[in-house]
Amino acid sequence: MDSKEKSRSVFSKRLSLLRRTSGMTQKQVAQSLSIDRSTYAYYENDKTKPDYGTLVRIARIFQVSCDYLLGLTDSDHPAAP
């Protein structure tokens, strides 16, 4: 793992992993979120963070909790209501 990979946040690492695991491209995820691909790429590269509403939409796309995306839990399954 290079120094750039080590310095990335849990959020950006998990976002990239979830996208690759789902077989989606950055462009496909960005289109689902109605944002530019470059904006989404910045999330994965830890350059910027999404606003709350976008974070929730990302969690829904990948069917995980916001807590998982943010590194607050290691369980990728949303808690039952």
Backbone as ProteinMPNN parsed JSONL, in Angstrom:
{"seq_chain_A": "MDSKEKSRSVFSKRLSLLRRTSGMTQKQVAQSLSIDRSTYAYYENDKTKPDYGTLVRIARIFQVSCDYLLGLTDSDHPAAP", "coords_chain_A": {"N_chain_A": [[0.855, -1.181, 0.0], [0.673, 2.157, -0.925], [1.786, 5.467, 0.188], [-0.211, 7.345, -0.377], [-2.522, 5.777, -0.432], [-2.61, 4.927, 2.227], [-3.141, 7.319, 3.546], [-5.708, 7.99, 2.838], [-9.141, 8.47, 3.741], [-11.369, 6.397, 5.727], [-13.902, 6.522, 4.642], [-13.453, 7.216, 1.866], [-11.976, 4.992, 1.026], [-13.78, 2.858, 1.486], [-15.872, 3.627, -0.152], [-14.751, 3.45, -2.727], [-14.152, 0.69, -2.749], [-16.743, -0.46, -2.484], [-17.931, 0.424, -4.858], [-16.32, -0.803, -6.836], [-16.723, -3.502, -6.158], [-19.41, -3.75, -6.704], [-19.384, -3.619, -9.396], [-19.73, -1.301, -10.798], [-19.038, 1.691, -12.688], [-17.29, 4.809, -12.087], [-18.615, 6.776, -13.456], [-21.199, 5.676, -13.78], [-22.104, 5.561, -11.103], [-22.004, 8.269, -10.461], [-23.92, 9.247, -12.275], [-26.206, 8.047, -11.19], [-26.367, 9.512, -8.893], [-26.812, 11.996, -9.862], [-24.689, 13.806, -10.317], [-21.543, 15.269, -11.394], [-19.04, 13.154, -12.882], [-16.448, 13.751, -12.113], [-16.808, 14.993, -9.644], [-17.729, 12.865, -8.109], [-15.434, 11.247, -8.296], [-13.675, 12.793, -6.815], [-14.666, 12.301, -4.253], [-13.934, 9.606, -3.911], [-11.19, 9.885, -4.048], [-10.609, 11.286, -1.83], [-10.607, 14.054, -1.865], [-12.754, 15.782, -1.577], [-15.796, 15.863, 0.381], [-19.053, 14.383, 0.406], [-22.259, 16.1, 0.68], [-24.766, 15.815, 3.294], [-27.22, 14.777, 2.241], [-26.376, 13.614, -0.17], [-24.64, 11.695, 0.832], [-26.45, 9.955, 2.085], [-27.861, 9.066, -0.168], [-25.805, 7.716, -1.507], [-25.343, 5.632, 0.311], [-27.757, 4.273, 0.026], [-27.63, 3.451, -2.669], [-25.56, 1.553, -2.58], [-26.551, -0.093, -0.691], [-25.871, -0.028, 2.075], [-25.178, 1.132, 5.43], [-25.001, 4.582, 6.496], [-23.325, 4.844, 8.653], [-21.539, 2.73, 8.225], [-20.265, 3.604, 5.845], [-18.971, 5.847, 6.843], [-17.193, 4.771, 8.595], [-17.921, 4.206, 11.183], [-18.899, 1.835, 11.98], [-18.155, -1.619, 11.381], [-19.87, -3.286, 10.199], [-21.485, -3.94, 7.244], [-24.154, -3.992, 6.788], [-27.26, -2.358, 6.932], [-28.83, -1.299, 9.959], [-31.74, -2.821, 11.323], [-34.939, -1.22, 11.344]], "CA_chain_A": [[0.0, 0.0, 0.0], [1.505, 3.352, -0.982], [1.457, 6.479, 1.203], [-1.496, 7.966, -0.711], [-3.572, 4.844, -0.005], [-2.652, 4.942, 3.69], [-3.66, 8.583, 4.056], [-7.111, 8.166, 2.48], [-10.094, 8.227, 4.819], [-12.165, 5.17, 5.673], [-14.995, 6.793, 3.701], [-13.027, 7.123, 0.468], [-11.587, 3.604, 0.762], [-14.98, 2.023, 1.406], [-16.628, 4.05, -1.334], [-14.086, 2.848, -3.872], [-14.332, -0.755, -2.655], [-18.139, -0.775, -2.775], [-18.187, 0.647, -6.283], [-15.656, -1.851, -7.608], [-17.389, -4.763, -5.845], [-20.722, -3.754, -7.369], [-19.177, -3.657, -10.843], [-20.122, -0.025, -11.39], [-17.997, 2.673, -12.975], [-17.515, 6.103, -11.429], [-19.629, 7.487, -14.248], [-22.515, 5.115, -13.461], [-22.495, 6.002, -9.761], [-22.248, 9.709, -10.562], [-25.213, 9.436, -12.938], [-27.239, 7.681, -10.209], [-26.422, 10.591, -7.906], [-27.032, 13.249, -10.605], [-23.538, 14.688, -10.133], [-20.48, 15.037, -12.372], [-18.128, 12.062, -12.556], [-15.28, 14.296, -11.408], [-17.203, 15.218, -8.259], [-17.706, 11.552, -7.461], [-14.028, 10.832, -8.211], [-13.093, 13.517, -5.679], [-15.051, 11.58, -3.031], [-13.098, 8.407, -3.815], [-9.787, 10.282, -3.88], [-10.522, 12.01, -0.563], [-10.39, 15.489, -2.106], [-13.918, 16.451, -1.005], [-16.781, 14.991, 1.022], [-20.417, 14.7, -0.035], [-23.156, 16.654, 1.691], [-25.53, 14.777, 3.986], [-28.187, 14.159, 1.341], [-25.645, 12.759, -1.108], [-24.162, 10.557, 1.62], [-27.588, 9.048, 2.254], [-28.126, 8.454, -1.478], [-24.723, 6.757, -1.755], [-25.621, 4.471, 1.157], [-28.88, 3.548, -0.581], [-27.161, 2.813, -3.9], [-24.748, 0.382, -2.247], [-27.306, -0.842, 0.327], [-25.121, -0.058, 3.326], [-25.544, 2.248, 6.304], [-24.099, 5.739, 6.51], [-22.319, 4.528, 9.67], [-20.514, 1.908, 7.585], [-19.504, 4.461, 4.941], [-18.153, 6.784, 7.62], [-16.243, 4.049, 9.431], [-18.39, 4.139, 12.564], [-19.157, 0.412, 12.218], [-17.586, -2.475, 10.355], [-20.953, -4.058, 9.604], [-21.963, -3.234, 6.05], [-25.614, -4.141, 6.695], [-27.992, -1.353, 7.697], [-29.565, -1.8, 11.125], [-33.195, -2.904, 11.119], [-35.648, -0.139, 12.065]], "C_chain_A": [[0.898, 1.24, 0.0], [1.024, 4.398, 0.027], [0.14, 7.186, 0.908], [-2.645, 7.093, -0.232], [-3.715, 4.869, 1.508], [-3.326, 6.2, 4.223], [-5.127, 8.815, 3.714], [-8.001, 7.809, 3.656], [-10.791, 6.883, 4.637], [-13.282, 5.358, 4.651], [-14.544, 6.593, 2.265], [-12.62, 5.703, 0.104], [-12.813, 2.716, 0.592], [-15.811, 2.366, 0.18], [-16.053, 3.401, -2.592], [-14.29, 1.331, -3.893], [-15.76, -1.166, -3.017], [-18.449, -0.623, -4.257], [-17.571, -0.465, -7.117], [-16.335, -3.203, -7.402], [-18.738, -4.869, -6.563], [-20.603, -3.811, -8.888], [-19.572, -2.379, -11.554], [-18.897, 0.825, -11.703], [-18.283, 3.945, -12.174], [-18.614, 6.866, -12.155], [-21.033, 6.986, -13.909], [-22.998, 5.568, -12.088], [-22.837, 7.487, -9.799], [-23.595, 9.99, -11.227], [-26.356, 9.099, -11.99], [-27.442, 8.776, -9.179], [-26.75, 11.946, -8.531], [-25.947, 14.282, -10.305], [-22.531, 14.392, -11.246], [-19.6, 13.879, -11.913], [-16.929, 12.571, -11.764], [-15.597, 14.572, -9.939], [-17.173, 13.907, -7.496], [-16.266, 11.059, -7.283], [-13.334, 11.537, -7.05], [-13.469, 12.859, -4.36], [-14.148, 10.373, -2.839], [-11.634, 8.744, -3.56], [-9.553, 11.131, -2.638], [-10.185, 13.49, -0.73], [-11.516, 16.322, -1.514], [-14.818, 15.401, -0.374], [-18.168, 15.373, 0.514], [-21.212, 15.38, 1.071], [-24.002, 15.519, 2.255], [-26.492, 14.045, 3.058], [-27.522, 13.215, 0.35], [-25.101, 11.535, -0.396], [-25.262, 9.516, 1.782], [-27.897, 8.341, 0.936], [-27.057, 7.43, -1.846], [-24.972, 5.476, -0.951], [-26.749, 3.631, 0.559], [-28.455, 2.815, -1.848], [-26.428, 1.512, -3.582], [-25.375, -0.489, -1.156], [-26.474, -1.102, 1.587], [-25.591, 1.114, 4.178], [-24.555, 3.403, 6.135], [-22.988, 5.507, 7.538], [-21.192, 3.695, 9.078], [-19.646, 2.769, 6.667], [-18.536, 5.366, 5.698], [-17.152, 6.101, 8.546], [-16.654, 3.945, 10.884], [-18.745, 2.711, 12.967], [-18.478, -0.374, 11.094], [-18.627, -3.36, 9.693], [-21.503, -3.29, 8.411], [-23.459, -3.371, 5.841], [-26.301, -3.068, 7.516], [-28.743, -2.0, 8.859], [-31.062, -1.809, 10.806], [-33.881, -1.82, 11.915], [-36.411, -0.646, 13.253]], "O_chain_A": [[1.789, 1.354, 0.841], [-0.027, 4.229, 0.646], [-0.562, 7.588, 1.836], [-3.628, 7.598, 0.31], [-4.834, 4.836, 2.02], [-4.01, 6.15, 5.245], [-5.738, 9.744, 4.243], [-7.659, 6.95, 4.47], [-10.803, 6.311, 3.547], [-13.574, 4.445, 3.879], [-15.195, 5.865, 1.516], [-12.889, 5.252, -1.009], [-12.878, 1.913, -0.34], [-16.389, 1.481, -0.45], [-16.793, 2.869, -3.418], [-14.572, 0.758, -4.945], [-15.96, -2.117, -3.773], [-19.151, -1.45, -4.839], [-18.223, -1.01, -8.007], [-16.506, -3.964, -8.354], [-19.146, -5.954, -6.977], [-21.593, -4.023, -9.587], [-19.732, -2.367, -12.774], [-17.853, 0.693, -11.063], [-19.382, 4.128, -11.651], [-19.443, 7.525, -11.527], [-21.957, 7.786, -13.766], [-24.167, 5.92, -11.925], [-23.845, 7.912, -9.233], [-24.329, 10.874, -10.788], [-27.374, 9.791, -11.984], [-28.54, 8.954, -8.653], [-26.943, 12.93, -7.817], [-26.229, 15.457, -10.072], [-22.651, 13.39, -11.951], [-19.434, 13.648, -10.716], [-16.452, 11.899, -10.85], [-14.732, 14.4, -9.08], [-16.659, 13.836, -6.379], [-15.923, 10.514, -6.234], [-12.495, 10.941, -6.375], [-12.664, 12.858, -3.429], [-13.65, 10.135, -1.739], [-10.919, 7.969, -2.924], [-8.452, 11.634, -2.413], [-9.564, 14.101, 0.139], [-11.287, 17.422, -1.01], [-14.625, 14.201, -0.57], [-18.432, 16.54, 0.227], [-20.885, 15.256, 2.252], [-23.959, 14.395, 1.753], [-26.567, 12.816, 3.091], [-28.046, 12.138, 0.064], [-25.1, 10.443, -0.964], [-25.014, 8.32, 1.629], [-28.165, 7.139, 0.929], [-27.366, 6.392, -2.432], [-24.829, 4.371, -1.474], [-26.688, 2.402, 0.589], [-28.874, 1.68, -2.077], [-26.647, 0.493, -4.236], [-24.798, -1.498, -0.75], [-26.388, -2.224, 2.085], [-26.318, 1.985, 3.7], [-23.424, 3.214, 5.689], [-21.848, 5.921, 7.327], [-20.023, 3.921, 9.387], [-18.419, 2.672, 6.709], [-17.419, 5.615, 5.244], [-16.355, 6.768, 9.205], [-15.825, 3.628, 11.738], [-18.876, 2.411, 14.154], [-18.257, 0.146, 10.0], [-18.326, -4.092, 8.75], [-21.931, -2.143, 8.539], [-23.986, -2.915, 4.826], [-25.963, -2.879, 8.685], [-29.231, -3.124, 8.741], [-31.575, -0.927, 10.115], [-33.471, -1.519, 13.035], [-37.053, 0.136, 13.954]]}, "name": "protein", "num_of_chains": 1, "seq": "MDSKEKSRSVFSKRLSLLRRTSGMTQKQVAQSLSIDRSTYAYYENDKTKPDYGTLVRIARIFQVSCDYLLGLTDSDHPAAP"}
